[in-house]
Amino acid sequence: MTVTVRYTCPHCGAVTSVERAADLADRSVTTLAQAGWEYAEPEDDDLEEADGIAFVCGEDGPVTDLEGEPVDGCGRPFYLNFVRFEQGVELEPDPPTYGGPRFDFEG
């Protein structure tokens, strides 16, 4: 089963839509790609095989404002990151590029 899901560009606030499988779990939308993650294009048929979707605001189809009125996108890339699992354990991006700085201290 597929659903249409809307995502807001973190650069300009324009809204883009993509049709994808309903069981994919979203982690985040970021301005930078996660290191080592494989991204599909929004029109790819095998989104389930990717770690997320790479968008270019306004170039991957029509975009709107929050009220649904057509707007021009900013042309900048942004990334939808799916939740990833390995052997049943949820993987964190390494290094994470969302949620602010990361400080690891080994004692």
N, C-alpha and C positions, 0 to 999 in steps of 0.2 A: 504494500500500500504506500502511495506517495502523498505528501502534503506540500503545500506551498508555505514557505517560511520566509519572514522578512528580517533583514539585518540592516542596522544603521551604520553608515560610514563614520568611523571615529574621527575623521579629519573634518568633514563638513556637515554631517548630520543628515545627508541624503539617505533615503531608504531604498534598498534593492531587494528583490525577491528571487528565490530559487526553489525549484521543485525537487524534493529529495525524499528518501525513505524516512518514514515516521520514527523508526527505531534508532536512528543515529542520535547520539547524545552530544550536545554542544558543551564545550568547556569555556571558550572565550572568543571574543573578537579583538584582534590586536592590530597595531600599525606595522609590526614587524613579524616576519615569519619565524616560527619556532625552529631552532637549530636542529637539523637532522630529520625534520618532518617532511613528508611528501604531500604536496598539495595538488588537488585536481582543479580543473577549470569548472565554472558553474554549469556548463552545458554537457560535461562528461557524463556518460552513462554508468560509470563504475565509481560513483562517489564513495561507496561503502569500502572500497579498497584503499582509499586515501586517508591521510591523517587530518585532513581539513580541506577547505576550499579557498583558493586565491582569487580575490575579486579585484577589478580595477573600476573604481567608482565612475559610473556613467558610460563605461565602455562594454559592460557585460549585459547590456539590456537596459530598458528604461528605468529611471529612478524617479522617486517622488519625494515630497516633503512628508512630514508626519500626518498631514491631513489627506494625503493622496493626490495632491496637485503635482503635475509634472514639473521637474526642475532639471537643470544641468548638473551632472556630477562634477567632482573636482579633478577626476582623472588620476587620482593617487591610489596606490595599492593598499588593500587591507586584507586580513586573513581571518577566516573562521577556523577555529581549532576544535576538533572533536576530542572527546574523552577517549584515551587509548588504554588498552589492557594488554598485559603479557602474563600468561599463565594465571589468569584470574585476578591479577593485582593491577590496580590503576597506576599508570605511569605519569610522572610529572615531567614537564619539559625540562631539559637540562642544557643551559640554564634557563629558568623561567623568564619570559620577557613580559609578563603581566604582573600586576600587583606590587609594583615598586621594586626597590633594590633588594638584593639578596645578599646576606652576609653569612658565610659559613665559618664557624670557628671550631677547630679541632683541638681538643684538650689533651 
